Amino acid sequence: MRVVIQKVKSASVAVNEKIISSINQGLMILVGISPSDTEEDAKRLSNKIVKLRLFEDHSNPPETAATQKWMGKPWAKSVSDDSKFSILAVSQFTLYGTIKKGTKPDFHKAAKGVEAKILYDFFLQQLKNAIGEERVKDGEFGAMMDVSLVNEGPITIIWDTNDPTI
């Protein structure tokens, strides 16, 4: 599974110009699934995401003068540490697109619709089990979506469960 994780002040997804999901502060996650991905990958990825420390701890001051620009202790909290943080996940097969030949993207490395949807739904359920159903939102699988976000930082992390170099 390949993800782009973005720390956001807010994010939303619209389908046919109607907002179907939105969050305030938290994580916006674009999720790509390959044919080789498994439920074990989804479990490992969801566990990593909910524990990923991308947020400041506003109850503690920064430790050094070099971090005084932060409003609190940086890299101290995860989405699971505070109920004000939410997750908005969006399926995105294009994360497995390649452009090695020509100028038209090739998506053969992405899982096909039915298999991808099953694993994506499993992944969402793992997130919900970890931080609560009400704090995990998603887009509409397979739909043409308009995704809006205000990236905070900006902080963007890319991770692939099948690539040990990332």
Rosetta constraint file for C-alpha pairs under 8 A:
AtomPair CA 1 CA 31 HARMONIC 7.12 0.50
AtomPair CA 1 CA 32 HARMONIC 5.74 0.50
AtomPair CA 1 CA 33 HARMONIC 4.78 0.50
AtomPair CA 1 CA 34 HARMONIC 6.21 0.50
AtomPair CA 1 CA 37 HARMONIC 5.92 0.50
AtomPair CA 1 CA 41 HARMONIC 6.78 0.50
AtomPair CA 1 CA 42 HARMONIC 7.27 0.50
AtomPair CA 1 CA 45 HARMONIC 7.84 0.50
AtomPair CA 1 CA 160 HARMONIC 5.56 0.50
AtomPair CA 1 CA 161 HARMONIC 5.38 0.50
AtomPair CA 1 CA 162 HARMONIC 6.93 0.50
AtomPair CA 2 CA 31 HARMONIC 6.02 0.50
AtomPair CA 2 CA 32 HARMONIC 5.00 0.50
AtomPair CA 2 CA 33 HARMONIC 6.44 0.50
AtomPair CA 2 CA 95 HARMONIC 6.89 0.50
AtomPair CA 2 CA 96 HARMONIC 7.79 0.50
AtomPair CA 2 CA 158 HARMONIC 7.44 0.50
AtomPair CA 2 CA 159 HARMONIC 5.74 0.50
AtomPair CA 2 CA 160 HARMONIC 4.18 0.50
AtomPair CA 2 CA 161 HARMONIC 6.49 0.50
AtomPair CA 3 CA 29 HARMONIC 6.45 0.50
AtomPair CA 3 CA 30 HARMONIC 5.41 0.50
AtomPair CA 3 CA 31 HARMONIC 4.71 0.50
AtomPair CA 3 CA 32 HARMONIC 6.13 0.50
AtomPair CA 3 CA 95 HARMONIC 7.72 0.50
AtomPair CA 3 CA 158 HARMONIC 5.72 0.50
AtomPair CA 3 CA 159 HARMONIC 5.40 0.50
AtomPair CA 3 CA 160 HARMONIC 6.35 0.50
AtomPair CA 4 CA 29 HARMONIC 5.61 0.50
AtomPair CA 4 CA 30 HARMONIC 5.11 0.50
AtomPair CA 4 CA 31 HARMONIC 6.88 0.50
AtomPair CA 4 CA 156 HARMONIC 6.85 0.50
AtomPair CA 4 CA 157 HARMONIC 5.79 0.50
AtomPair CA 4 CA 158 HARMONIC 4.57 0.50
AtomPair CA 4 CA 159 HARMONIC 6.66 0.50
AtomPair CA 5 CA 27 HARMONIC 6.53 0.50
AtomPair CA 5 CA 28 HARMONIC 5.90 0.50
AtomPair CA 5 CA 29 HARMONIC 4.65 0.50
AtomPair CA 5 CA 30 HARMONIC 6.68 0.50
AtomPair CA 5 CA 156 HARMONIC 5.58 0.50
AtomPair CA 5 CA 157 HARMONIC 5.02 0.50
AtomPair CA 5 CA 158 HARMONIC 6.20 0.50
AtomPair CA 5 CA 159 HARMONIC 7.98 0.50
AtomPair CA 6 CA 27 HARMONIC 5.50 0.50
AtomPair CA 6 CA 28 HARMONIC 5.08 0.50
AtomPair CA 6 CA 29 HARMONIC 6.33 0.50
AtomPair CA 6 CA 151 HARMONIC 6.50 0.50
AtomPair CA 6 CA 152 HARMONIC 7.91 0.50
AtomPair CA 6 CA 154 HARMONIC 7.84 0.50
AtomPair CA 6 CA 155 HARMONIC 5.81 0.50
AtomPair CA 6 CA 156 HARMONIC 4.48 0.50
AtomPair CA 6 CA 157 HARMONIC 6.46 0.50
AtomPair CA 7 CA 25 HARMONIC 7.77 0.50
AtomPair CA 7 CA 26 HARMONIC 5.91 0.50
AtomPair CA 7 CA 27 HARMONIC 4.76 0.50
AtomPair CA 7 CA 28 HARMONIC 6.46 0.50
AtomPair CA 7 CA 54 HARMONIC 7.10 0.50
AtomPair CA 7 CA 151 HARMONIC 5.87 0.50
AtomPair CA 7 CA 152 HARMONIC 5.53 0.50
AtomPair CA 7 CA 153 HARMONIC 7.43 0.50
AtomPair CA 7 CA 154 HARMONIC 7.25 0.50
AtomPair CA 7 CA 155 HARMONIC 5.52 0.50
AtomPair CA 7 CA 156 HARMONIC 6.62 0.50
AtomPair CA 8 CA 24 HARMONIC 7.60 0.50
AtomPair CA 8 CA 25 HARMONIC 5.59 0.50
AtomPair CA 8 CA 26 HARMONIC 5.46 0.50
AtomPair CA 8 CA 27 HARMONIC 5.68 0.50
AtomPair CA 8 CA 28 HARMONIC 6.50 0.50
AtomPair CA 8 CA 149 HARMONIC 6.61 0.50
AtomPair CA 8 CA 150 HARMONIC 5.46 0.50
AtomPair CA 8 CA 151 HARMONIC 4.39 0.50
AtomPair CA 8 CA 152 HARMONIC 4.84 0.50
AtomPair CA 9 CA 24 HARMONIC 5.78 0.50
AtomPair CA 9 CA 25 HARMONIC 4.30 0.50
AtomPair CA 9 CA 26 HARMONIC 6.65 0.50
AtomPair CA 9 CA 149 HARMONIC 7.58 0.50
AtomPair CA 9 CA 150 HARMONIC 5.50 0.50
AtomPair CA 9 CA 151 HARMONIC 6.32 0.50
AtomPair CA 9 CA 152 HARMONIC 5.74 0.50
AtomPair CA 10 CA 22 HARMONIC 7.47 0.50
AtomPair CA 10 CA 23 HARMONIC 5.60 0.50
AtomPair CA 10 CA 24 HARMONIC 4.17 0.50
AtomPair CA 10 CA 25 HARMONIC 5.31 0.50
AtomPair CA 10 CA 26 HARMONIC 7.27 0.50
AtomPair CA 10 CA 149 HARMONIC 5.62 0.50
AtomPair CA 10 CA 150 HARMONIC 5.47 0.50
AtomPair CA 10 CA 151 HARMONIC 7.64 0.50
AtomPair CA 11 CA 22 HARMONIC 5.60 0.50
AtomPair CA 11 CA 23 HARMONIC 5.45 0.50
AtomPair CA 11 CA 24 HARMONIC 6.53 0.50
AtomPair CA 11 CA 28 HARMONIC 6.77 0.50
AtomPair CA 11 CA 88 HARMONIC 7.22 0.50
AtomPair CA 11 CA 147 HARMONIC 7.39 0.50
AtomPair CA 11 CA 148 HARMONIC 5.46 0.50
AtomPair CA 11 CA 149 HARMONIC 4.04 0.50
AtomPair CA 11 CA 150 HARMONIC 6.41 0.50
AtomPair CA 12 CA 19 HARMONIC 6.79 0.50
AtomPair CA 12 CA 20 HARMONIC 7.67 0.50
AtomPair CA 12 CA 21 HARMONIC 5.54 0.50
AtomPair CA 12 CA 22 HARMONIC 4.02 0.50
AtomPair CA 12 CA 23 HARMONIC 6.41 0.50
AtomPair CA 12 CA 88 HARMONIC 7.66 0.50
AtomPair CA 12 CA 147 HARMONIC 5.85 0.50
AtomPair CA 12 CA 148 HARMONIC 5.25 0.50
AtomPair CA 12 CA 149 HARMONIC 6.42 0.50
AtomPair CA 13 CA 19 HARMONIC 5.63 0.50
AtomPair CA 13 CA 20 HARMONIC 5.91 0.50
AtomPair CA 13 CA 21 HARMONIC 5.34 0.50
AtomPair CA 13 CA 22 HARMONIC 6.38 0.50
AtomPair CA 13 CA 138 HARMONIC 7.87 0.50
AtomPair CA 13 CA 139 HARMONIC 5.91 0.50
AtomPair CA 13 CA 145 HARMONIC 6.41 0.50
AtomPair CA 13 CA 146 HARMONIC 5.65 0.50
AtomPair CA 13 CA 147 HARMONIC 4.61 0.50
AtomPair CA 13 CA 148 HARMONIC 6.41 0.50
AtomPair CA 14 CA 18 HARMONIC 4.96 0.50
AtomPair CA 14 CA 19 HARMONIC 3.96 0.50
AtomPair CA 14 CA 20 HARMONIC 5.44 0.50
AtomPair CA 14 CA 21 HARMONIC 7.16 0.50
AtomPair CA 14 CA 139 HARMONIC 7.78 0.50
AtomPair CA 14 CA 145 HARMONIC 5.66 0.50
AtomPair CA 14 CA 146 HARMONIC 5.04 0.50
AtomPair CA 14 CA 147 HARMONIC 6.51 0.50
AtomPair CA 15 CA 19 HARMONIC 6.47 0.50
AtomPair CA 15 CA 20 HARMONIC 6.74 0.50
AtomPair CA 15 CA 140 HARMONIC 7.64 0.50
AtomPair CA 15 CA 143 HARMONIC 7.16 0.50
AtomPair CA 15 CA 144 HARMONIC 6.59 0.50
AtomPair CA 15 CA 145 HARMONIC 5.04 0.50
AtomPair CA 15 CA 146 HARMONIC 6.44 0.50
AtomPair CA 16 CA 145 HARMONIC 7.66 0.50
AtomPair CA 17 CA 146 HARMONIC 7.70 0.50
AtomPair CA 20 CA 139 HARMONIC 6.99 0.50
AtomPair CA 21 CA 88 HARMONIC 7.69 0.50
AtomPair CA 21 CA 137 HARMONIC 6.11 0.50
AtomPair CA 21 CA 138 HARMONIC 6.34 0.50
AtomPair CA 21 CA 139 HARMONIC 6.48 0.50
AtomPair CA 22 CA 88 HARMONIC 7.09 0.50
AtomPair CA 22 CA 137 HARMONIC 7.10 0.50
AtomPair CA 23 CA 86 HARMONIC 6.29 0.50
AtomPair CA 23 CA 87 HARMONIC 7.12 0.50
AtomPair CA 23 CA 88 HARMONIC 6.61 0.50
AtomPair CA 23 CA 137 HARMONIC 7.55 0.50
AtomPair CA 24 CA 85 HARMONIC 7.43 0.50
AtomPair CA 24 CA 86 HARMONIC 7.08 0.50
AtomPair CA 25 CA 84 HARMONIC 7.07 0.50
AtomPair CA 25 CA 85 HARMONIC 5.43 0.50
AtomPair CA 25 CA 86 HARMONIC 6.52 0.50
AtomPair CA 26 CA 79 HARMONIC 6.61 0.50
AtomPair CA 26 CA 84 HARMONIC 7.84 0.50
AtomPair CA 26 CA 85 HARMONIC 4.48 0.50
AtomPair CA 26 CA 86 HARMONIC 4.66 0.50
AtomPair CA 26 CA 87 HARMONIC 5.68 0.50
AtomPair CA 26 CA 88 HARMONIC 7.94 0.50
AtomPair CA 27 CA 79 HARMONIC 7.61 0.50
AtomPair CA 27 CA 85 HARMONIC 7.63 0.50
AtomPair CA 27 CA 86 HARMONIC 6.38 0.50
AtomPair CA 27 CA 87 HARMONIC 4.79 0.50
AtomPair CA 27 CA 88 HARMONIC 6.30 0.50
AtomPair CA 28 CA 87 HARMONIC 5.93 0.50
AtomPair CA 28 CA 88 HARMONIC 4.86 0.50
AtomPair CA 28 CA 89 HARMONIC 5.94 0.50
AtomPair CA 28 CA 90 HARMONIC 7.90 0.50
AtomPair CA 28 CA 149 HARMONIC 7.82 0.50
AtomPair CA 29 CA 87 HARMONIC 7.27 0.50
AtomPair CA 29 CA 88 HARMONIC 6.12 0.50
AtomPair CA 29 CA 89 HARMONIC 4.60 0.50
AtomPair CA 29 CA 90 HARMONIC 6.22 0.50
AtomPair CA 30 CA 89 HARMONIC 5.90 0.50
AtomPair CA 30 CA 90 HARMONIC 4.97 0.50
AtomPair CA 30 CA 91 HARMONIC 5.92 0.50
AtomPair CA 30 CA 92 HARMONIC 5.93 0.50
AtomPair CA 31 CA 89 HARMONIC 6.91 0.50
AtomPair CA 31 CA 90 HARMONIC 5.99 0.50
AtomPair CA 31 CA 91 HARMONIC 4.75 0.50
AtomPair CA 31 CA 92 HARMONIC 5.35 0.50
AtomPair CA 31 CA 93 HARMONIC 7.44 0.50
AtomPair CA 31 CA 95 HARMONIC 7.51 0.50
AtomPair CA 31 CA 120 HARMONIC 7.92 0.50
AtomPair CA 32 CA 91 HARMONIC 6.12 0.50
AtomPair CA 32 CA 92 HARMONIC 5.05 0.50
AtomPair CA 32 CA 93 HARMONIC 4.88 0.50
AtomPair CA 32 CA 94 HARMONIC 7.05 0.50
AtomPair CA 32 CA 95 HARMONIC 5.36 0.50
AtomPair CA 32 CA 96 HARMONIC 6.54 0.50
AtomPair CA 32 CA 110 HARMONIC 7.18 0.50
AtomPair CA 33 CA 37 HARMONIC 6.50 0.50
AtomPair CA 33 CA 92 HARMONIC 8.00 0.50
AtomPair CA 33 CA 93 HARMONIC 6.52 0.50
AtomPair CA 33 CA 96 HARMONIC 7.67 0.50
AtomPair CA 33 CA 110 HARMONIC 5.89 0.50
AtomPair CA 33 CA 111 HARMONIC 5.63 0.50
AtomPair CA 33 CA 116 HARMONIC 5.96 0.50
AtomPair CA 33 CA 119 HARMONIC 7.80 0.50
AtomPair CA 33 CA 120 HARMONIC 7.57 0.50
AtomPair CA 34 CA 96 HARMONIC 7.29 0.50
AtomPair CA 34 CA 109 HARMONIC 6.02 0.50
AtomPair CA 34 CA 110 HARMONIC 4.48 0.50
AtomPair CA 34 CA 111 HARMONIC 4.43 0.50
AtomPair CA 34 CA 116 HARMONIC 7.56 0.50
AtomPair CA 35 CA 109 HARMONIC 7.25 0.50
AtomPair CA 35 CA 110 HARMONIC 6.41 0.50
AtomPair CA 35 CA 111 HARMONIC 4.43 0.50
AtomPair CA 35 CA 112 HARMONIC 7.43 0.50
AtomPair CA 35 CA 115 HARMONIC 7.77 0.50
AtomPair CA 35 CA 116 HARMONIC 7.79 0.50
AtomPair CA 37 CA 41 HARMONIC 6.16 0.50
AtomPair CA 37 CA 42 HARMONIC 7.81 0.50
AtomPair CA 38 CA 42 HARMONIC 6.52 0.50
AtomPair CA 38 CA 119 HARMONIC 7.31 0.50
AtomPair CA 39 CA 43 HARMONIC 6.16 0.50
AtomPair CA 39 CA 119 HARMONIC 6.65 0.50
AtomPair CA 39 CA 122 HARMONIC 7.25 0.50
AtomPair CA 39 CA 123 HARMONIC 7.70 0.50
AtomPair CA 40 CA 44 HARMONIC 6.14 0.50
AtomPair CA 41 CA 45 HARMONIC 5.98 0.50
AtomPair CA 41 CA 161 HARMONIC 6.31 0.50
AtomPair CA 42 CA 46 HARMONIC 6.00 0.50
AtomPair CA 42 CA 119 HARMONIC 7.33 0.50
AtomPair CA 42 CA 122 HARMONIC 7.24 0.50
AtomPair CA 42 CA 123 HARMONIC 5.11 0.50
AtomPair CA 42 CA 126 HARMONIC 7.64 0.50
AtomPair CA 43 CA 47 HARMONIC 6.10 0.50
AtomPair CA 43 CA 123 HARMONIC 6.82 0.50
AtomPair CA 43 CA 126 HARMONIC 6.43 0.50
AtomPair CA 44 CA 48 HARMONIC 6.18 0.50
AtomPair CA 45 CA 49 HARMONIC 6.17 0.50
AtomPair CA 45 CA 161 HARMONIC 6.97 0.50
AtomPair CA 46 CA 50 HARMONIC 6.26 0.50
AtomPair CA 46 CA 123 HARMONIC 6.59 0.50
AtomPair CA 46 CA 126 HARMONIC 6.16 0.50
AtomPair CA 46 CA 127 HARMONIC 5.61 0.50
AtomPair CA 47 CA 51 HARMONIC 6.35 0.50
AtomPair CA 47 CA 126 HARMONIC 7.98 0.50
AtomPair CA 47 CA 127 HARMONIC 7.66 0.50
AtomPair CA 47 CA 130 HARMONIC 7.75 0.50
AtomPair CA 48 CA 52 HARMONIC 5.88 0.50
AtomPair CA 49 CA 79 HARMONIC 7.96 0.50
AtomPair CA 50 CA 78 HARMONIC 6.30 0.50
AtomPair CA 50 CA 79 HARMONIC 5.48 0.50
AtomPair CA 50 CA 80 HARMONIC 5.48 0.50
AtomPair CA 50 CA 127 HARMONIC 7.24 0.50
AtomPair CA 50 CA 130 HARMONIC 7.24 0.50
AtomPair CA 50 CA 131 HARMONIC 7.48 0.50
AtomPair CA 51 CA 78 HARMONIC 5.19 0.50
AtomPair CA 51 CA 79 HARMONIC 6.76 0.50
AtomPair CA 51 CA 80 HARMONIC 6.43 0.50
AtomPair CA 52 CA 77 HARMONIC 7.76 0.50
AtomPair CA 52 CA 78 HARMONIC 5.23 0.50
AtomPair CA 52 CA 79 HARMONIC 7.32 0.50
AtomPair CA 53 CA 75 HARMONIC 5.12 0.50
AtomPair CA 53 CA 76 HARMONIC 5.58 0.50
AtomPair CA 53 CA 77 HARMONIC 4.80 0.50
AtomPair CA 53 CA 78 HARMONIC 4.25 0.50
AtomPair CA 53 CA 79 HARMONIC 7.56 0.50
AtomPair CA 54 CA 74 HARMONIC 7.58 0.50
AtomPair CA 54 CA 75 HARMONIC 4.93 0.50
AtomPair CA 54 CA 76 HARMONIC 6.94 0.50
AtomPair CA 54 CA 77 HARMONIC 6.27 0.50
AtomPair CA 54 CA 78 HARMONIC 6.02 0.50
AtomPair CA 54 CA 155 HARMONIC 7.93 0.50
AtomPair CA 55 CA 74 HARMONIC 6.42 0.50
AtomPair CA 55 CA 75 HARMONIC 5.41 0.50
AtomPair CA 55 CA 76 HARMONIC 5.97 0.50
AtomPair CA 55 CA 77 HARMONIC 4.83 0.50
AtomPair CA 55 CA 78 HARMONIC 6.08 0.50
AtomPair CA 55 CA 79 HARMONIC 7.73 0.50
AtomPair CA 56 CA 70 HARMONIC 7.76 0.50
AtomPair CA 56 CA 71 HARMONIC 7.23 0.50
AtomPair CA 56 CA 72 HARMONIC 5.25 0.50
AtomPair CA 56 CA 73 HARMONIC 5.18 0.50
AtomPair CA 56 CA 74 HARMONIC 4.38 0.50
AtomPair CA 56 CA 75 HARMONIC 5.64 0.50
AtomPair CA 56 CA 76 HARMONIC 5.42 0.50
AtomPair CA 56 CA 77 HARMONIC 5.94 0.50
AtomPair CA 57 CA 61 HARMONIC 7.97 0.50
AtomPair CA 57 CA 72 HARMONIC 5.17 0.50
AtomPair CA 57 CA 73 HARMONIC 4.99 0.50
AtomPair CA 57 CA 74 HARMONIC 6.58 0.50
AtomPair CA 57 CA 75 HARMONIC 7.81 0.50
AtomPair CA 57 CA 76 HARMONIC 5.56 0.50
AtomPair CA 57 CA 77 HARMONIC 6.04 0.50
AtomPair CA 58 CA 71 HARMONIC 6.49 0.50
AtomPair CA 58 CA 72 HARMONIC 4.22 0.50
AtomPair CA 58 CA 73 HARMONIC 6.47 0.50
AtomPair CA 59 CA 72 HARMONIC 6.83 0.50
AtomPair CA 59 CA 73 HARMONIC 7.96 0.50
AtomPair CA 60 CA 72 HARMONIC 5.81 0.50
AtomPair CA 60 CA 73 HARMONIC 5.68 0.50
AtomPair CA 61 CA 71 HARMONIC 7.56 0.50
AtomPair CA 61 CA 72 HARMONIC 5.01 0.50
AtomPair CA 61 CA 73 HARMONIC 5.39 0.50
AtomPair CA 62 CA 67 HARMONIC 5.77 0.50
AtomPair CA 62 CA 68 HARMONIC 5.98 0.50
AtomPair CA 62 CA 70 HARMONIC 6.98 0.50
AtomPair CA 62 CA 71 HARMONIC 7.77 0.50
AtomPair CA 62 CA 72 HARMONIC 5.58 0.50
AtomPair CA 62 CA 73 HARMONIC 4.33 0.50
AtomPair CA 62 CA 74 HARMONIC 6.94 0.50
AtomPair CA 63 CA 67 HARMONIC 7.06 0.50
AtomPair CA 63 CA 73 HARMONIC 6.89 0.50
AtomPair CA 64 CA 68 HARMONIC 6.84 0.50
AtomPair CA 67 CA 73 HARMONIC 7.96 0.50
AtomPair CA 67 CA 74 HARMONIC 7.71 0.50
AtomPair CA 70 CA 74 HARMONIC 6.57 0.50
AtomPair CA 77 CA 81 HARMONIC 5.90 0.50
AtomPair CA 77 CA 82 HARMONIC 7.77 0.50
AtomPair CA 78 CA 82 HARMONIC 7.45 0.50
AtomPair CA 79 CA 83 HARMONIC 7.65 0.50
AtomPair CA 79 CA 85 HARMONIC 5.35 0.50
AtomPair CA 79 CA 86 HARMONIC 6.73 0.50
AtomPair CA 79 CA 87 HARMONIC 7.89 0.50
AtomPair CA 79 CA 131 HARMONIC 7.96 0.50
AtomPair CA 80 CA 85 HARMONIC 7.56 0.50
AtomPair CA 80 CA 130 HARMONIC 7.59 0.50
AtomPair CA 80 CA 131 HARMONIC 5.79 0.50
AtomPair CA 83 CA 135 HARMONIC 7.89 0.50
AtomPair CA 85 CA 135 HARMONIC 7.40 0.50
AtomPair CA 86 CA 135 HARMONIC 4.73 0.50
AtomPair CA 86 CA 136 HARMONIC 5.98 0.50
AtomPair CA 86 CA 137 HARMONIC 7.86 0.50
AtomPair CA 87 CA 135 HARMONIC 6.25 0.50
AtomPair CA 87 CA 136 HARMONIC 4.87 0.50
AtomPair CA 87 CA 137 HARMONIC 6.15 0.50
AtomPair CA 88 CA 136 HARMONIC 6.00 0.50
AtomPair CA 88 CA 137 HARMONIC 4.71 0.50
AtomPair CA 88 CA 138 HARMONIC 5.24 0.50
AtomPair CA 88 CA 139 HARMONIC 7.73 0.50
AtomPair CA 89 CA 124 HARMONIC 7.78 0.50
AtomPair CA 89 CA 136 HARMONIC 7.57 0.50
AtomPair CA 89 CA 137 HARMONIC 6.31 0.50
AtomPair CA 89 CA 138 HARMONIC 4.66 0.50
AtomPair CA 89 CA 139 HARMONIC 6.67 0.50
AtomPair CA 90 CA 138 HARMONIC 5.54 0.50
AtomPair CA 90 CA 139 HARMONIC 5.08 0.50
AtomPair CA 90 CA 140 HARMONIC 7.55 0.50
AtomPair CA 90 CA 141 HARMONIC 7.57 0.50
AtomPair CA 91 CA 120 HARMONIC 7.24 0.50
AtomPair CA 91 CA 139 HARMONIC 7.22 0.50
AtomPair CA 91 CA 140 HARMONIC 7.92 0.50
AtomPair CA 91 CA 141 HARMONIC 6.06 0.50
AtomPair CA 91 CA 142 HARMONIC 7.65 0.50
AtomPair CA 93 CA 97 HARMONIC 7.45 0.50
AtomPair CA 93 CA 107 HARMONIC 7.43 0.50
AtomPair CA 93 CA 110 HARMONIC 5.71 0.50
AtomPair CA 93 CA 111 HARMONIC 7.50 0.50
AtomPair CA 94 CA 107 HARMONIC 6.58 0.50
AtomPair CA 94 CA 110 HARMONIC 7.52 0.50
AtomPair CA 95 CA 110 HARMONIC 7.92 0.50
AtomPair CA 96 CA 107 HARMONIC 6.00 0.50
AtomPair CA 96 CA 108 HARMONIC 7.83 0.50
AtomPair CA 96 CA 109 HARMONIC 5.62 0.50
AtomPair CA 96 CA 110 HARMONIC 5.27 0.50
AtomPair CA 97 CA 105 HARMONIC 5.81 0.50
AtomPair CA 97 CA 106 HARMONIC 5.34 0.50
AtomPair CA 97 CA 107 HARMONIC 4.50 0.50
AtomPair CA 97 CA 108 HARMONIC 7.51 0.50
AtomPair CA 97 CA 109 HARMONIC 6.99 0.50
AtomPair CA 97 CA 110 HARMONIC 7.39 0.50
AtomPair CA 98 CA 105 HARMONIC 5.54 0.50
AtomPair CA 98 CA 106 HARMONIC 5.20 0.50
AtomPair CA 98 CA 107 HARMONIC 6.53 0.50
AtomPair CA 99 CA 103 HARMONIC 6.37 0.50
AtomPair CA 99 CA 104 HARMONIC 6.64 0.50
AtomPair CA 99 CA 105 HARMONIC 5.00 0.50
AtomPair CA 99 CA 106 HARMONIC 6.44 0.50
AtomPair CA 111 CA 115 HARMONIC 6.47 0.50
AtomPair CA 111 CA 116 HARMONIC 5.36 0.50
AtomPair CA 112 CA 116 HARMONIC 5.83 0.50
AtomPair CA 113 CA 117 HARMONIC 5.96 0.50
AtomPair CA 113 CA 142 HARMONIC 7.62 0.50
AtomPair CA 114 CA 118 HARMONIC 6.37 0.50
AtomPair CA 115 CA 119 HARMONIC 6.51 0.50
AtomPair CA 116 CA 120 HARMONIC 5.92 0.50
AtomPair CA 117 CA 121 HARMONIC 5.97 0.50
AtomPair CA 117 CA 141 HARMONIC 7.09 0.50
AtomPair CA 118 CA 122 HARMONIC 6.29 0.50
AtomPair CA 119 CA 123 HARMONIC 6.10 0.50
AtomPair CA 120 CA 124 HARMONIC 6.23 0.50
AtomPair CA 121 CA 125 HARMONIC 6.21 0.50
AtomPair CA 122 CA 126 HARMONIC 6.32 0.50
AtomPair CA 123 CA 127 HARMONIC 6.49 0.50
AtomPair CA 124 CA 128 HARMONIC 6.22 0.50
AtomPair CA 124 CA 136 HARMONIC 7.54 0.50
AtomPair CA 125 CA 129 HARMONIC 5.99 0.50
AtomPair CA 126 CA 130 HARMONIC 6.26 0.50
AtomPair CA 127 CA 131 HARMONIC 6.32 0.50
AtomPair CA 127 CA 132 HARMONIC 7.57 0.50
AtomPair CA 127 CA 136 HARMONIC 6.90 0.50
AtomPair CA 128 CA 132 HARMONIC 4.66 0.50
AtomPair CA 128 CA 133 HARMONIC 4.51 0.50
AtomPair CA 128 CA 134 HARMONIC 7.68 0.50
AtomPair CA 128 CA 135 HARMONIC 7.24 0.50
AtomPair CA 128 CA 136 HARMONIC 5.92 0.50
AtomPair CA 129 CA 133 HARMONIC 6.93 0.50
AtomPair CA 131 CA 135 HARMONIC 6.66 0.50
AtomPair CA 131 CA 136 HARMONIC 7.76 0.50
AtomPair CA 132 CA 136 HARMONIC 7.04 0.50
AtomPair CA 139 CA 145 HARMONIC 7.45 0.50
AtomPair CA 140 CA 145 HARMONIC 7.50 0.50
AtomPair CA 151 CA 155 HARMONIC 6.92 0.50
AtomPair CA 158 CA 166 HARMONIC 7.52 0.50
AtomPair CA 159 CA 163 HARMONIC 7.97 0.50
AtomPair CA 159 CA 166 HARMONIC 5.90 0.50
AtomPair CA 160 CA 164 HARMONIC 7.87 0.50
AtomPair CA 160 CA 166 HARMONIC 6.55 0.50
